[in-house]
Amino acid sequence: MTEGTIKTSKYEIIAIFREELRKRTEIEIFFNNTSIVTQLTRVDFAEFHIQTHRKIPPGHKIRFLLH
């Protein structure tokens, strides 16, 4: 069974992403009934960056899954 946790605190999410960047964890991003798997390339105090060649449309709800 798969278990997950919903995080809403910006600072908690950034802390998790920093740890996952250190471990080179893959991140799967879901949007518009499609998904891409990539890796985090940078995380700072307000945002994170990923490496992808696909366009992610702005203004849409996006879900993340860390592998």
VMD Tcl script that builds the backbone (N, CA, C; Angstrom):
set m [mol new atoms 201]
animate dup $m
set s [atomselect $m all]
$s set {name element resname resid chain x y z} {
  {N N MET 1 A 0.833 -1.160 0.000}
  {CA C MET 1 A 0.000 0.000 0.000}
  {C C MET 1 A 0.891 1.241 0.000}
  {N N THR 2 A 0.461 2.264 -0.735}
  {CA C THR 2 A 1.191 3.513 -0.804}
  {C C THR 2 A 0.594 4.495 0.193}
  {N N GLU 3 A 1.449 5.146 0.940}
  {CA C GLU 3 A 0.997 6.154 1.889}
  {C C GLU 3 A 1.598 7.488 1.494}
  {N N GLY 4 A 0.871 8.542 1.743}
  {CA C GLY 4 A 1.369 9.865 1.424}
  {C C GLY 4 A 0.975 10.860 2.488}
  {N N THR 5 A 1.579 12.009 2.422}
  {CA C THR 5 A 1.289 13.080 3.355}
  {C C THR 5 A 1.119 14.360 2.567}
  {N N ILE 6 A 0.118 15.128 2.910}
  {CA C ILE 6 A -0.091 16.424 2.276}
  {C C ILE 6 A 0.578 17.482 3.141}
  {N N LYS 7 A 1.444 18.257 2.523}
  {CA C LYS 7 A 2.139 19.341 3.223}
  {C C LYS 7 A 1.648 20.667 2.655}
  {N N THR 8 A 1.360 21.628 3.511}
  {CA C THR 8 A 0.903 22.934 3.050}
  {C C THR 8 A 1.831 24.073 3.473}
  {N N SER 9 A 2.709 23.830 4.427}
  {CA C SER 9 A 3.639 24.862 4.878}
  {C C SER 9 A 4.763 25.023 3.858}
  {N N LYS 10 A 4.919 26.231 3.358}
  {CA C LYS 10 A 5.969 26.515 2.376}
  {C C LYS 10 A 7.342 26.105 2.903}
  {N N TYR 11 A 7.620 26.408 4.156}
  {CA C TYR 11 A 8.937 26.133 4.722}
  {C C TYR 11 A 9.165 24.639 4.912}
  {N N GLU 12 A 8.129 23.924 5.261}
  {CA C GLU 12 A 8.240 22.474 5.412}
  {C C GLU 12 A 8.487 21.814 4.054}
  {N N ILE 13 A 7.797 22.289 3.029}
  {CA C ILE 13 A 7.974 21.744 1.678}
  {C C ILE 13 A 9.391 22.013 1.179}
  {N N ILE 14 A 9.878 23.236 1.354}
  {CA C ILE 14 A 11.235 23.580 0.913}
  {C C ILE 14 A 12.266 22.736 1.657}
  {N N ALA 15 A 12.074 22.503 2.947}
  {CA C ALA 15 A 13.007 21.665 3.720}
  {C C ALA 15 A 13.033 20.240 3.183}
  {N N ILE 16 A 11.875 19.712 2.844}
  {CA C ILE 16 A 11.810 18.361 2.268}
  {C C ILE 16 A 12.525 18.338 0.924}
  {N N PHE 17 A 12.281 19.337 0.079}
  {CA C PHE 17 A 12.937 19.386 -1.229}
  {C C PHE 17 A 14.456 19.515 -1.090}
  {N N ARG 18 A 14.936 20.271 -0.115}
  {CA C ARG 18 A 16.391 20.380 0.102}
  {C C ARG 18 A 16.999 19.022 0.432}
  {N N GLU 19 A 16.327 18.275 1.293}
  {CA C GLU 19 A 16.812 16.939 1.657}
  {C C GLU 19 A 16.780 16.006 0.449}
  {N N GLU 20 A 15.722 16.080 -0.348}
  {CA C GLU 20 A 15.612 15.214 -1.521}
  {C C GLU 20 A 16.626 15.608 -2.595}
  {N N LEU 21 A 16.946 16.877 -2.723}
  {CA C LEU 21 A 17.994 17.319 -3.645}
  {C C LEU 21 A 19.330 16.724 -3.224}
  {N N ARG 22 A 19.617 16.755 -1.929}
  {CA C ARG 22 A 20.868 16.186 -1.412}
  {C C ARG 22 A 20.966 14.696 -1.734}
  {N N LYS 23 A 19.837 13.977 -1.674}
  {CA C LYS 23 A 19.816 12.536 -1.935}
  {C C LYS 23 A 19.640 12.209 -3.416}
  {N N ARG 24 A 19.487 13.240 -4.278}
  {CA C ARG 24 A 19.305 13.062 -5.735}
  {C C ARG 24 A 18.060 12.219 -6.050}
  {N N THR 25 A 17.000 12.447 -5.311}
  {CA C THR 25 A 15.741 11.737 -5.488}
  {C C THR 25 A 15.036 12.217 -6.748}
  {N N GLU 26 A 14.373 11.294 -7.456}
  {CA C GLU 26 A 13.562 11.687 -8.607}
  {C C GLU 26 A 12.250 12.288 -8.118}
  {N N ILE 27 A 11.731 13.236 -8.891}
  {CA C ILE 27 A 10.451 13.857 -8.588}
  {C C ILE 27 A 9.543 13.662 -9.797}
  {N N GLU 28 A 8.328 13.224 -9.553}
  {CA C GLU 28 A 7.338 13.061 -10.616}
  {C C GLU 28 A 6.332 14.194 -10.472}
  {N N ILE 29 A 6.095 14.897 -11.560}
  {CA C ILE 29 A 5.214 16.059 -11.556}
  {C C ILE 29 A 3.995 15.736 -12.406}
  {N N PHE 30 A 2.819 15.918 -11.829}
  {CA C PHE 30 A 1.557 15.640 -12.511}
  {C C PHE 30 A 0.849 16.954 -12.823}
  {N N PHE 31 A 0.401 17.096 -14.081}
  {CA C PHE 31 A -0.371 18.265 -14.490}
  {C C PHE 31 A -1.128 17.916 -15.762}
  {N N ASN 32 A -2.322 18.464 -15.920}
  {CA C ASN 32 A -3.142 18.264 -17.132}
  {C C ASN 32 A -3.215 16.804 -17.567}
  {N N ASN 33 A -3.456 15.891 -16.650}
  {CA C ASN 33 A -3.573 14.453 -16.947}
  {C C ASN 33 A -2.317 13.861 -17.579}
  {N N THR 34 A -1.179 14.433 -17.301}
  {CA C THR 34 A 0.092 13.905 -17.783}
  {C C THR 34 A 1.109 14.003 -16.642}
  {N N SER 35 A 2.238 13.359 -16.811}
  {CA C SER 35 A 3.275 13.454 -15.779}
  {C C SER 35 A 4.654 13.391 -16.416}
  {N N ILE 36 A 5.621 13.949 -15.711}
  {CA C ILE 36 A 7.020 13.855 -16.113}
  {C C ILE 36 A 7.831 13.452 -14.887}
  {N N VAL 37 A 8.908 12.729 -15.117}
  {CA C VAL 37 A 9.822 12.345 -14.041}
  {C C VAL 37 A 11.147 13.049 -14.305}
  {N N THR 38 A 11.644 13.746 -13.316}
  {CA C THR 38 A 12.874 14.505 -13.464}
  {C C THR 38 A 13.573 14.583 -12.104}
  {N N GLN 39 A 14.589 15.409 -12.012}
  {CA C GLN 39 A 15.285 15.600 -10.742}
  {C C GLN 39 A 15.325 17.081 -10.403}
  {N N LEU 40 A 15.406 17.350 -9.122}
  {CA C LEU 40 A 15.591 18.719 -8.661}
  {C C LEU 40 A 17.011 19.151 -9.012}
  {N N THR 41 A 17.171 20.396 -9.450}
  {CA C THR 41 A 18.504 20.901 -9.757}
  {C C THR 41 A 18.962 21.969 -8.773}
  {N N ARG 42 A 17.999 22.664 -8.150}
  {CA C ARG 42 A 18.352 23.709 -7.187}
  {C C ARG 42 A 17.150 23.995 -6.298}
  {N N VAL 43 A 17.424 24.270 -5.043}
  {CA C VAL 43 A 16.382 24.653 -4.085}
  {C C VAL 43 A 16.918 25.827 -3.284}
  {N N ASP 44 A 16.135 26.909 -3.195}
  {CA C ASP 44 A 16.530 28.011 -2.322}
  {C C ASP 44 A 15.375 28.337 -1.382}
  {N N PHE 45 A 15.409 29.471 -0.729}
  {CA C PHE 45 A 14.435 29.764 0.325}
  {C C PHE 45 A 13.014 29.980 -0.183}
  {N N ALA 46 A 12.826 30.228 -1.476}
  {CA C ALA 46 A 11.492 30.556 -1.977}
  {C C ALA 46 A 11.027 29.691 -3.136}
  {N N GLU 47 A 11.927 28.937 -3.747}
  {CA C GLU 47 A 11.536 28.180 -4.938}
  {C C GLU 47 A 12.467 27.004 -5.162}
  {N N PHE 48 A 12.075 26.149 -6.106}
  {CA C PHE 48 A 12.922 25.034 -6.502}
  {C C PHE 48 A 12.946 24.973 -8.017}
  {N N HIS 49 A 13.970 24.340 -8.558}
  {CA C HIS 49 A 14.157 24.246 -10.000}
  {C C HIS 49 A 14.285 22.780 -10.384}
  {N N ILE 50 A 13.756 22.451 -11.566}
  {CA C ILE 50 A 13.855 21.097 -12.092}
  {C C ILE 50 A 14.456 21.155 -13.481}
  {N N GLN 51 A 14.910 20.012 -13.964}
  {CA C GLN 51 A 15.450 19.904 -15.310}
  {C C GLN 51 A 14.427 19.172 -16.167}
  {N N THR 52 A 13.901 19.847 -17.187}
  {CA C THR 52 A 12.962 19.222 -18.111}
  {C C THR 52 A 12.950 19.988 -19.422}
  {N N HIS 53 A 12.592 19.292 -20.480}
  {CA C HIS 53 A 12.470 19.916 -21.795}
  {C C HIS 53 A 11.007 20.132 -22.158}
  {N N ARG 54 A 10.100 19.687 -21.287}
  {CA C ARG 54 A 8.670 19.849 -21.533}
  {C C ARG 54 A 8.166 21.114 -20.861}
  {N N LYS 55 A 7.180 21.719 -21.483}
  {CA C LYS 55 A 6.566 22.920 -20.926}
  {C C LYS 55 A 5.568 22.534 -19.842}
  {N N ILE 56 A 5.639 23.187 -18.726}
  {CA C ILE 56 A 4.648 23.039 -17.667}
  {C C ILE 56 A 3.845 24.334 -17.668}
  {N N PRO 57 A 2.556 24.254 -18.017}
  {CA C PRO 57 A 1.769 25.479 -18.154}
  {C C PRO 57 A 1.606 26.215 -16.823}
  {N N PRO 58 A 1.794 27.525 -16.838}
  {CA C PRO 58 A 1.627 28.295 -15.603}
  {C C PRO 58 A 0.153 28.379 -15.211}
  {N N GLY 59 A -0.091 28.513 -13.930}
  {CA C GLY 59 A -1.448 28.711 -13.453}
  {C C GLY 59 A -2.265 27.454 -13.272}
  {N N HIS 60 A -1.697 26.287 -13.514}
  {CA C HIS 60 A -2.415 25.029 -13.325}
  {C C HIS 60 A -2.016 24.403 -11.991}
  {N N LYS 61 A -2.913 23.606 -11.445}
  {CA C LYS 61 A -2.575 22.870 -10.231}
  {C C LYS 61 A -1.586 21.776 -10.584}
  {N N ILE 62 A -0.566 21.639 -9.760}
  {CA C ILE 62 A 0.493 20.660 -9.995}
  {C C ILE 62 A 0.648 19.828 -8.731}
  {N N ARG 63 A 0.799 18.514 -8.912}
  {CA C ARG 63 A 1.062 17.613 -7.788}
  {C C ARG 63 A 2.458 17.046 -7.952}
  {N N PHE 64 A 3.105 16.736 -6.834}
  {CA C PHE 64 A 4.459 16.195 -6.837}
  {C C PHE 64 A 4.481 14.871 -6.108}
  {N N LEU 65 A 5.303 13.972 -6.616}
  {CA C LEU 65 A 5.536 12.697 -5.951}
  {C C LEU 65 A 7.037 12.468 -5.943}
  {N N LEU 66 A 7.624 12.295 -4.768}
  {CA C LEU 66 A 9.058 12.040 -4.655}
  {C C LEU 66 A 9.290 10.546 -4.641}
  {N N HIS 67 A 10.229 10.071 -5.484}
  {CA C HIS 67 A 10.520 8.631 -5.567}
  {C C HIS 67 A 11.799 8.313 -4.831}
}
mol reanalyze $m
mol bondsrecalc $m
mol representation Tube
mol addrep $m
